Amino acid sequence: MKRTLPLLFFLSVTSVTFTAATPGFGQAAPQTKRPQGYYKVIPLRGATINEARISAAAATTIPLWDFSITSPVDNLPYSGTMVGRSPFFHGARTTNIPAVIVPIKLVMPDGGVFDPTAADPACSPSGTALSLVQASPILQSATFTMGGTVVGTTQYTDAYQRSNFWTNVSVTGDRYHTMLSPVTTVAAVTVNVPAGSGTTNTSGGCGKIGVMDIIWWQPHVENTIIPSLAAQGVNPTALPIFIFYNVVMTQGTPTLGGSTCCILGYHTAFGQLQTYSVSDFDTTTIFGPTTAAIAATSHEVGEWMDDPLGNNLTPVYGHTGQVTGCQNSLENGDPLSGTFMPPVAMPNGVSYTPQELAFYSWFFRQSPSIGVNGWYSDNGTFTTGAGPLCM
């Protein structure tokens, strides 16, 4: 969505249908109406961009670096902020950012319970949602080879960022990284969703699916849950990653078939300066195959990396991924929502398919791309920039 309104609430309001029948994007299952899955971002609230930079410089929040570029598509200057250290100085710039995994046990007002720490042999036979997230390439290292180029043995988001700026970081060998480390996990937080803010539904795939109102959830997590976890490392210098199990969100009435369902995840920043992400670990298969259950987490952590404040602007693009119209935000997951990476085999015996992510060069129409192999996304789905300005 093109940002023509004040940045007060959600961006990326277009949606897309994911299906269990195929890992492809936007192909509806025959004779079966599937709910639509999409992602959101809530831009920074409670501080200015400059205040966020000051906090980062003082090391009282996550480390941030600034970029600036003039895009050849419109000859206009753009600037923004990303997580870590700049890749443009050909130096050894490994950055470690603590991550805290927060499993959320949601108890719906109709009695439905959705617990990422509980065994579910029918829908998640390989382990609990929490254990599968913990063992995933989002948090553990794997060797990533992109088009024959080994970009590193590392976490997926770091492999993405290395490939995103490959022209600059490859000359440093294996010395540029942005890692989630250390990774800790807190005990499950039980949340009793109030009447009118959550429901339990038949998924149409495996098991039940919960639906919760994000308008209730967002202030609850920011005003109640995050402050309660301060002693366990949830603070502005860390990234809390909130994990749901088979629960999606709506903006308003929690109805599975409603016009604002189904939000699979979001990321945001508030105050001086707390960032966090929320994502559903889905094993219902109605939004994609079971191997793609980690897709929402990879989408949100990837977008946190390149648009941590939720307000990085780009030339207008659209008509790809979940962006059915036009938008101008550097949300690197949106243009490829529903498009997955090749399977990543992990030591727990499970193969994961994170979501593919678009490159910096794609948004700004750099030619040639500074990404790995001259690509414009980390599995080569995009081989050129985003094209003319979206109309």
N, C-alpha and C positions, 0 to 999 in steps of 0.2 A: 504494500500500500504506500503510495506517495505521501510524504509527510506534509500535508497542507494545513493541519490543525495543530494547536499547541500540544507539546509533548507532555500530556497529563496522565495518559493511561496506556493502553496496549497498542502496539504496532503489529504488523504482520497479521492482519485479520482475515486473510484469505485462507481457505481450507482445501484439503485434498482427501480423496478416498484411498486408504491403504487396504489391500485385500490379502486374505490368507492363501488364496489360490496361486499367487505368483509373487516373487519379490519385486516385480516391476511396479512402476508408479502409476497411479491413476487409472487402473483397469478394474472396473467393477465386476464382481463375481456374477455370473449368469443367474438371473431370476432371484437374486438375493440382494436386498438393499443393505449396504454396510454403513455403519456410522462413519463420520468423517473425522480424521485425525489431523491435527495441526499444532503449531507451536507459537508461543508468544514471547515478547520481551516487554518488560516494564522499565522505562528509562529512569535514570537517576533522579531521586527525590531527596530533599532535605539538605542538599549541598550543591554548590556550583561545580563546574568542571575544574575551574582553577583551584577551588578548595580541595577537590579530590587529588589534584596533582601535588598540592602542598603536603597533604597527608601521606601520599606515596613517597615523596622526597624525604619526609621525616621518618619513614619506615613505621608509621603507625597504622598502615593498611597494606594491602597487597602491592607489590612493585608494579609500576606502570611506566610505559614509554610512549612517546608521541611520534606520530608520523605526519608527513605533509607531502602532497603530490599534486601536480597539475594534470588533469586527465585530458588526453587528446580528443576524447569524444565531444567535449564541450568547451575545452580550453579554460576551465575554471579550477581554482585551487581548492583542495580538500585537505582537512587535517583531522586527526583523531587520536585515540588512546588505545593501546593494547596492553596485555599482561606480560610481565617479564622484563627483559632488557632488549634494546634495539638490535636487530640482526644486521644492521647496515654498517657496522664498524669493523667487521672482519676480526673480531676478538673472541676470546674464550669467555662466554657469557652465560654459563649455566646458572639458572635460577631455580631454587626450590621453594615451593609454596605449600604450606601444610593444607591438607584436605581432611575434612571430618565427615564421615559417612553417617547420616542420621536416618535410620529406618523409621518410618511412620506407620504405626498400627492405627488404622482408621476404623472406628466403630460407627456405623451409620444409624440414624434414628429409627430405622425399621429393623434393626438387629443384625444387619450384615456386617461381617468382620473381614477386613482385608489386611493381612499381616505379612510383611516381607520376611519375617524371621520364622514363620511357621512352614512346616513341610506341606507340600501339595503334590502327592505322587501322581495324581491324574493329569494335572496341567503343567507341572514343573518337575518331571521325574529326575532331572539331573542335580537337583538341590534346591534350597530355598532361594528366593529372589535375592536376599542379602548376600548369601554365600556366592552366588553367581556373579553379582556385581563386584564383590571383593576380588574374585579371581579373574575378572575380565581384563582385556587389554586397555581399558580406560585407566586402570589403576596398577596393572602389572605390566612388565616388559615383554615384548615379543619382537621378532625381527620383521621389519616392514620393507618389502621390496616393491617398488613402483615402476612398472614398465622396464624391468630389468635393472633398475638402479636401487641399490640398498641405501635407504635413507637413515637407518639406525636400528639398534635393538633397544627399544624404549617403549613408553606408553603411547597409545594411539594419538592423543592430542599433540604430544610433542613431535611425533613423527609427521603429523599434518603440518605443524608450524615450520619444521625444518624443510619439508618439501615445498611449502608455501613461499619461502624466501631462499630457495635452494641456490640460486646464483650467488647469493651473498654468504650463506652459511657453509656451503660445501667446501669453500677454500679453507675453512678452519678445521676440516676433518670432523672429528667427533666431539668438538668442544662447545658447540652451541646447543643448549637444551633449556626447555621450560618445563619443569617436572612438578607433578603433584607429590610432594614428599615433605615430611612423613605423612602416611595415610593412617588415620585412626578411625575407629568405629565406636559410637556410643550405643548404649542400650536403647532398645526400641522405645520410642515416645508414643504413648497411647493418646489418641485424640478422639474425644467423643463429639461427633459432628451434631450440631443442634438441629432440631426439627425444621424442615424447610430448606436445609442447606445440603442434604445428601440423600441418595437413594441407592438401593441395591436392585440390579437388573439381570435378566437372563442375557448373556453376552451374544448368543448366536454362534459362538465358537466353543471354547473349552471353559466350563465353569461360569461363575458370576462375574459381573463387572460393576464397580461402584462409580457413581457420578457425584461430584461435589462442586459446590459453588465457589469459584475462585475469589469472588468478592468478599465472602466470609473468610476464606482460608488465608488470603494474603495478610491482612492485619493481624490475624491470630499468630501466624508464624513469626512475623516481625516484632510484634509487641509482647508476645508471651513465650513462644518456644525458644527463639534465639537468645533472649536474655537469660532464660533458665539454664542454658547450656554453656554459659560463659566460663564456668569453672572446668569444663571439659574441653576447652580449646576452641570453642566457637566464638570467634572475635574477628575484627576487621583484617587481621593479618592472615587469616585462613579462609579457605573456600568451604563452606558447608554444602554438602550435596544431599538433598532430601530425597529419599527413595520411597515411592508408593508401589504397591503391588496390585495390579489390575484395577486401578482407580484413575479415572480421567476427570477433567474439570470442565465446567461451563462458566460463562460469564452471566450469572443470574440463575434462574430456575434450573435445578439439576435434573434435566431430562435427557435420556440417552439419545433420543431422536430430535432434540431441540436444535434451533438454528445456531447456537453458539457452542455446541458440543462437536468435537471432543478435543480439549486441550491436553496434549500428551506431556507438556513440560513448558517451563519458562525459566528465564534468568533475569536478575535485576540487581540494582544497587541502591542503597539508601543511607542516609545519615553520613557520618564522618569516619569511615566509609566502609559499609558492610556490603559485600557481594554475596550472592548465593544462587544455587540452582535447584530446581525441583523437576523430577522426571518420574514417569510411570514405567515400571518394569512389567511389560505386558506379555502374558502367556495365554491369553484368550485366543490368540491368532487372528482376531478380526482386523487388526491393523497391520498385519504382516506375519511372516513365518516365525516360529519360536526362536530360530537362530538370530532374529532381529530384535529380540526383547531388549537388547542393550542400546538399540538405535536412539531412543529418546535421550538417554544419558549422554551418549556421544554427541548428539546434536547440541544439547544445552551446554556441556562443558566446552565444546568447540566454539560455540558462540560467545561464551564467557571469555575465552582466551582472546578473541579478536574484537569484541565489542563489549568490554566489561561494564561500561556505564550505560550501555543501551542507547547511545546517541551518536555513534559514528555515522556520518553521512557519506553517500556515494552518488555518482550520476544515476539517474533513474533507470531501472531495469524491470523486467517482468516477464509474464507468460512462461514460467518455468517453475518446476517444483510446486510448492504450495502457493507461489506468487501468481495467482491467476490474473491479477490486474497489474498495477505498477507500484513499486516502492523504491525507496532510496536509502535503505539502511544496510550497514555492513554486517548483516546477519548471515554468516557463511553457511548455515545449514538450510536456510529457507529455499534457495534455488534448486536444491537437490533433495528435498524432503521425499522420502520413499525410495531413494536410490542408495543401494548398499555397497559396501566394500566387499572384496573377496573374503571368504571365511578365514578367520584367524584362529588357528588351533592353539589352545592353551594347555598347560600342564595338568589341569583338572580333567582333561579328556573332552572338554566341550569346545566346539568351534563357534566363534562369535562373528557376527557381521555388523560392525559399526556403520553408521551412515557416512556416505561420501560427503565431502565438504568442498565448497568453492574457494578459489584462491583470490588473494589480494589483486593480482593482475586481471582477473576476470571482471571484478567490479569496476576497476578504473580503466579498463580497456588498454592496458599496457601491451605493446608489441615490439619485440618479442616478450613473452611472459618470462618473469624471473622465477617461476615455479619449476619444479623438477621436470625434466624432459621437455621443457617448453610448454607443459600442460597448463590448463586453467582450472583444474580440480584434481584431487589427490588419487583418483583412479582413472583419470583421463577421459571421463565422460564429456567434459568441456574441453574442446581443442582450440577454441577461439574465445575472445572476450565476449562480454555480454551484448555486444552489438550496438546499434543506434539507440538513442534515447527512447525509452518506452513511451508510447503514446496511448 
